[in-house]
């Protein structure tokens, strides 16, 4: 049986056993705005994504199951457009935001803390997802092994601001610590 006319065959670039490049280069916002998300094999971004998958994401998936990437590589233009940090490791293919089917983000972050070495940042973000990054494949920089919990704190005027608390903790506990710290100050 031949290929249906007008149907293209897509070759997927494998980064590890269960992760493929297209999972890290997919963005609805980029598609709407015409932002190029392509990553060339052999580019440092490609090697960073492969390192992230092999060191961190594949062991996570092997242990906990299906892992869904909500944000991977972000070209600088996309990162600025969505309000990402100017120094975001997403811009270099060193970071991913993710969820794991059947597990809370805190459970996932705790598993990574306890079972994976070599990550750079591990952030339990708003109780909604986990951000994890690795050092660059191009530079011999040591992994910081930084662990944080991100919370949204209301302001009197305007949008809430993000506050990073040290450690991996439940969001309610992080908010309580933040409020107790404010009251003590």
N, C-alpha and C positions, 0 to 999 in steps of 0.2 A: 504494500500500500504506500503510495507516494505522499509527499507533503501537500497539504491543502494550499491551493493558490492564494497568494496574498498573506500567508501566515509566515512570519519570520521565525527562524530558529534562533533562540538566544543562548549563547554560551555563557555560563556562570563561572566566575573566577572564584575558586575556593581559597579561603584564608586559613581554615582549619577543618577538621572533620565535619562539623555542622554549621559553619559560618561562611557566608559568601559576601563578596565585595558589594553587591547591589543592596544588601541589607544596611550598609553604612553610608550609602550614597543616594538614598531615597528621601525626598523632601517635597511635600505638596507646595510649600511656600516657594521653594526654588523653582519648581515646575511652573507655577503661576507667574513668577517674575522673570523667567528665562535665565536663571542663574545656572551656569555650567557646574555640574556636580561630578564630572568625570575625574577619575584617578588612574594614572598610568602605572602599569606594572613596572617595577624598577624605580619608581619615584619614592622618596623618603616617606610620603604619606602612606603609600601602599605598604611599605615595610613596617611602619608604626601600627597600622591596622592589623597586619598579620601578627605582630608581636602581642598586641592587645588580645587578639583571639586566642593565640596559642598559650600565653602565660596565664590569662585570667578567665576569659569567657568560656573556653572549651572545658576547663576543669569544673567551672560552675555548672555548665549544662550537663556534663557527665554525671554530676552529683545530684543536682536538683531538678533537672528536666528542661522542657522547652523554655528558651530564653528569647525574649522579644526586644529588639533594639528600637527605641523610640527616637533616638538622635545619635548619629555617629559623626562622620566627617561633615564639617561645615566650612565651606570656603569663607574667607574673611567678609565678603559682601553679604552673604547669608547671615553670618554671625552678627554683624552690625545691625542688619535688618530686624532680627528677632530680639535684639537687646542683650546678646551674649556678652560676657566679660571680654574686654579687649585682649586679655592674655589667655583666653580659653584654649585648652588643649584639644578641643574638638577641631579647631582650625588646622591642626597638624596631624589629624588622624590618631591621636593618642588617647582619646576618650570616647566613652559611650554612656548613654543613659539607657536604662533597661528595667524590665520587669520579668519575673519568672512565674510562670503559671503555677497556681496553687500555693504560693508563698508570699508573705508580706514583704515589702521593701526592707523593713528592719531585719527580718529573718535572713534575707538574701545578703544584706550588708554584713551581718554578723557571721554568716557562713564564710564570706570572702575574707573577713578579718582573721578568722580562725584557721583557714585552710589554704590560703594563697599568699605567697610572698612575691615581692617585686612590683606591687602596684604603687603608684605614686600618690593618688588621692582616692579616697573612698568616702562618698558623701551620701548619707540617707537624706534625700531631698523631699521635704514637706510631707512625708509619709506616703508619697505617691510613686516614687521610683528611686533607683540607685544610680548614682554617677560614679564611674570608676575610670581611672586613667593609668597609663604607664609612662615611664620616661621615654624620651626619644630613642629610636633605634640608631640614629646617626651620631649621637653624642654619648660619651661615657658618663652620664650624670647618674648619681645614685638615686634610688627610689626613696621618696620622703616617707612613705607609709603613713600619710596623714589621714586621720579619721575624723569626720565632721558630721553634724546634723544641721540641715538648713531648715529654718522656720520663717514664716511671714509674721512680722510684727506690725500692728496697726500704728498709723500716725494720726495726729490730730487733723491734719489736712493732707489730702492726696492719697496716693496708693500706698499700700503696706510696703515695708522694706524688708529685704532678706537679711537675716542675721544667722551667722554660722556659730554653732556651739561646739566645743571640743567633745569628741567621742561619738559613739553611735548609741543614741538613746531614743526612746519613744517620743513622739512629737509633743504629747501632753506634758511629759517630764521636762522637755526642752523649753517649752513655753513657761512652765512654772519656775524653772531655774532663772530664765531671763527676767521674769517679773520680780522674783525675789532679789535678784541682783540690782534691778532698778530701784526697788524700795530701800535697799541697804545703802544706796549711793546718795 
